[in-house]
């Protein structure tokens, strides 16, 4: 995902994560990154055909994440819109309920 959508120390501060322990902050970054990836994946998977999903998985397994991302950007032109939307939703949810 583009740096614009990076979940990092700045993001944690923006959403109100006040814990200062470095390990806990890193754990939260990893947790939220995984959550964003899951949300994006689920949103896109709903729109792809079964054959597209199979092709995506094949590219991912054979050629790795960068090739899969390239495939996805070609096969699913709205990819960046989905990432943007899901990032904004996650950020808003975290801000509203506080960490």
Secondary structure, 3 states (H helix, E strand, C coil): CCHHHCCCHHHHHHCCCCCCCHHHHHHHHHHHHHHHHHHHHHHHHHHCCHHHHHHHHHHHHHHCHHHHHHHHHHHCCCHHHHHHHHHHHHHHHHHHHCC
